[in-house]
Amino acid sequence: GAGVSQSPSNKVTEKGKDVELRCDPISGHTALYWYRQRLGQGLEFLIYFQGNSAPDKSGLPSDRFSAERTGESVSTLTIQRTQQEDSAVYLCASRGDIGGAKTQYFGPGTRLLVL
Amino acid sequence: AQSVTQLDSQVPVFEEAPVELRCNYSSSVSVYLFWYVQYPNQGLQLLLKYLSGSTLVKGINGFEAEFNKSQTSFHLRKPSVHISDTAEYFCAVSENGNKLVFGAGTILRVKS
């Protein structure tokens, strides 16, 4: 497809379980971002990948959170030993570099509920 | 560090009335500014952006915003709103096109 896609769209898990969230960026976009949106709040930056550079992990809230990206394609965000406060919508965005473009395009998000 | 303040958490307005959603930011360097809209149960969609040049930028759906460097503001305006504009609006700032720092959002409720 032409846009950013994310899967699953919804995920319900039990406290203490691990979850993996997937993001497929727009083809050719070198930059990929993960954000978290808690209920009634704005978006919080989690992690940023740019090409082959070391990712900017400055937004990850704890060492239970990690993310990987293979080349300039798919990324997975993993949350280990989930806690109820991890419940949120996790949004992925990608950005191209053509013409110095600065716009991030967002996927529909994965709604995570930790029981 | 960058920060974004959206001064109103909710803005109720009647259909066909004008609206302004306020956004102020702080940053020690030049920034890029964005407004995104999130319709109920949907993802974020870019409304408009300021990168450089003219301080008045026009976006989709009749929205526009004005960058005011001296007041560090980027308020969003529409001269006449529709019911379909009911959504949550997020202001965001970015240094060098990297990570976005978002405001808390403003819910625009358009009433008939």
Interface residues (C-beta under 8 A of the other chain):
Chain A: Y33 Y35 Q41 G42 L43 E44 F45 Y48 Q50 D56 G59 L91 A93 R95 G100 A101 K102 T103 Q104 Y105 F106 G107 P108 G109
Chain B: V4 Y32 F34 Y36 Q42 G43 L44 Q45 L46 K49 L51 F90 A92 S94 G97 N98 K99 L100 V101 F102 G103 A104 G105
